[in-house]
Amino acid sequence: MKFELLNKKYHNRSQFDCGVPDLNNYLQRTASQDQKRNLSRIYVLAEQTQIIGYYSISAHSVLSNDMPQSMKISRYPSVPFLLLGRLAVSLNFQKQGYGDALLFDAFKTTADMAEKVGILGMIVDAKDDQAIEFYKRFGFQALSASHNRLVLPLSALSSLIK
């Protein structure tokens, strides 16, 4: 079992089912196109061709006024982040810690990118209250503009992966 970039010719996307049609459809129909167009990168946790889970990550910016007070940088109208666009685990592998493993791999990817480009951390759009609680366990904070948009500063992210 390993983390790797999605390979549409190798990974079996058609059999993936996390129980959320939008997340299944994204992986099965759109993810490889987004990757080809350089809109995002899709990382899978796979056992050979079987996808256990996946996440997508891309560049993003956030309006400074929407940031939590502790992270506001007043002289810039927007600030750079990486966006964790989607995260899903196959029904056959849920409740076994794979969601945490995917998130920590996304943290490592973000930390690696922060050494190469300027970013303040990670942003995520949680799909529901259960997802919000999942992300808050790791220190994500809600942005003032949206209940479901959460932010994790690079400093907090770095301490989690140490």
Secondary structure, DSSP 8 states (H G I E B T S, - for coil): -EEEE--TTTSB-TT---S-HHHHHIIIIIHHHHHHTTS-EEEEEEETTEEEEEEEEEEEEEEGGGS-GGG--TT-SEEEEEEEEEEEE-GGGTTTTHHHHHHHHHHHHHHHHHTTS---EEEEE-SSHHHHHHHHTTT-EEETTEEEEEEEEHHHHHHHH-
